[in-house]
Amino acid sequence: MEFTRHAIVDMSVVDIQRHIRVANLPDWCASIVAVDSQDSNQGRMTCLSGDFVVHRELLQTGVRFSIPAGPHAIQWTLTTEGDGDVLVHCTLNTDAAPDAMIEALTCFVDNWQQGLVSWPERRPAAPAPSCDPIGFSMGGFG
């Protein structure tokens, strides 16, 4: 089965890869309650359906998260072609899931869509460029 949503938001591939990490998954998706992160590419997440080890990998156009030891090999990708559209694509390895799981995954991709769309309001401000003073030396050449 698969679930998809489109988030209309100005995020580049670099933005997705830099800002969406295992450690901050709850900031992006309300279905993820907490993360005990060992590093930026693996951790233990608590979501509405339980606790799972989650892995992150970089893709050419975004990131993939997977729950290798979880039920139905659930994985989701967040990708963009740089056109202001981020695709949330979640899959599991069954054609027939219980209604409760279908509802939970529908909510999951909806929450990802909402988290991505709200990113411009949460986006970190760009740091001011550092400028070295030119021509205002306090010393001399000799």
C-alpha positions, -999 to 999 in steps of 0.1 A, spaced: 0 0 0 11 35 -5 0 70 8 11 103 -8 6 139 -1 20 170 -17 32 199 4 34 232 -15 64 248 2 96 263 -11 122 238 2 152 227 -18 168 192 -16 195 208 5 169 222 29 152 188 33 185 170 39 199 197 62 168 204 84 149 171 86 168 148 108 160 119 131 165 140 162 139 166 152 112 144 136 86 155 162 91 191 150 80 180 115 52 154 122 27 155 150 23 118 148 58 114 161 58 121 198 95 118 208 129 106 195 158 92 215 184 99 188 218 84 188 229 103 157 213 122 128 207 90 108 194 65 134 174 67 166 144 53 185 111 71 178 79 70 198 48 75 176 11 70 181 15 33 172 45 24 194 83 27 197 104 19 167 140 22 155 141 46 126 168 50 100 175 80 77 192 80 44 200 107 19 185 104 -15 194 124 -47 161 144 -43 155 143 -5 155 118 24 141 84 32 131 72 67 125 35 73 115 13 102 134 -19 94 122 -40 123 87 -26 123 55 -42 110 50 -42 72 85 -26 64 70 10 66 92 36 50 85 72 38 104 96 16 104 134 14 115 145 -20 114 175 -42 124 185 -77 130 220 -65 97 233 -79 80 243 -46 64 209 -42 76 183 -16 62 148 -21 55 128 10 54 91 0 48 64 25 47 27 17 42 -6 34 46 -42 21 10 -53 22 -20 -48 0 -44 -53 28 -38 -35 61 -62 -33 90 -85 -2 90 -68 12 121 -34 11 103 -48 27 72 -63 55 94 -30 59 113 -9 61 81 -34 85 65 -30 108 96 8 103 95 11 116 59 -14 144 66 7 154 96 39 154 75 22 176 49 11 201 76 46 201 92 63 208 58 38 235 49 44 253 82 82 253 77 85 289 64 72 301 97 97 279 116 127 283 92 158 295 109 169 330 99 199 331 76 230 341 94 244 376 85 274 373 63 306 380 80 326 409 66 362 415 72 370 452 74 388 464 43 412 493 45 406 501 82 438 487 96 449 498 131 484 489 124 508 496 97 532 478 74 563 484 93 
